[in-house]
Amino acid sequence: MPEFLVVVPARGGSKRVPGKNIRPLGGRPLLAHTLACAVSADLGCPIIVSTEDPAIADVARSCGVAVIDRPAALATDTASTEDVLLHVLDAMSPARPEWVITLPPTAPFRRASTLRRFTDAIAEAPGLQDCLMSITEDRGDFWTLSADGSLGRLFPDAPRRQQDRAPLYLENSAIYVTRVAALEATRSVLGNRVRGIAIDRLEGFDINDELDFAIAEALLAAGVTHAP
């Protein structure tokens, strides 16, 4: 079985939603939803939260998850996820897993069974990819906007009926499983060879602003979400 490491990058400096990663959603911090999924998946590997924020660190530890303090330089608006992952790997040296699983804390509706689908896929065919990432199917009709305000259809020959169109796939940022050697060589969470697994729109729902929070609360209130 390949060796995995789960990293949840959770900084404290969100601008659009201050304190986003520990803001309550359904009565518990947003971060706790992701940690519950990672713990419930029972992958038999370390789970690390990378943060510079003591309040986020406290939430992580209350969920039974280890914390690695990141330097302020890696907690800015311009700091990359890749640099955060490499910092965690360096902090854990000399132990180096084969794969790092990145779980942003802004996707609270993932299932533990879905996370296991990703690790099982890696175990079955580790050589097929540098990165296995989650994607969402989209059959929208996309248009481009010109400087003069006119619109042009991105795929002019696509059927007008949605159900007749070939699907496109959106990178939803819920799950990335990256080969550590590829991450180190390319400094990209994608590496050079990317494959995807489509997950449902609920699992791929990503919270970025106040509207997203309101939608997430409504989903929870309506009972359409699921346990990790």
C-alpha positions, 0 to 999 in steps of 0.5 A: 500500500502506498504511503500517504500524508494528509495535509489541510492548509488552513491560514487565518488571513481570509479577506472575503470572510474573516476567520473563515476556516473556523467560522461555525457551519452547522454549529461547528468550525468549518475546518472541523468538517474536513478533519472529520472526513479525514479522520473517518476515512481511516487511511492509516496515515498522519493528518496535519493541519498547517497554520500560523493561527493559534485559534485554528491550531486549537480547533485542529488539536481539539479534533485530534489532529496534529499541527505544524506551525507555518512561518508568516511568509507562508501565510500571505495572500500570495503564498502558494499551496505548494510552498505550504506542502513543501514546508510540511514535508521538510518539517517531517524530514527525514520521513517522506511519504510517497503521496501527499493528499491536500484537503482544503478546509473550504469543501465541507461536504466530502465523504470519507468513502470518496477520499478512500476511492482516491487512495484506492485508485492510487494503490491500484495504479500508482504509475498512471499519474503524478496527481489524481484530483477531484473534478465536477461534471458541467454541461453548461453552454459557455460563451466568451465576451469580447471587448465590444460586449459581443458574445461568442459561443466557446463550442459553436457546434455543441448541441443546444440541449444540455443533456446532449452536450459532451460534459466538461470538467471543473477542477473543484479543489476538494481533493488532490493526491500528489506524488511527493517526488513530482511535487518536489520536481515541479513545485506544482500540486499537479505535477506533469501527469494529471488524472481526475475522478468526478465527484458530485456537486455537493462534495465539490462545493467550495466555500469562498464568500458569504453567499457560499456560507449562506448556501452551505447553511441552507443545505445543512438545514434542508438535510441534503448533506451527508455524514463524512 
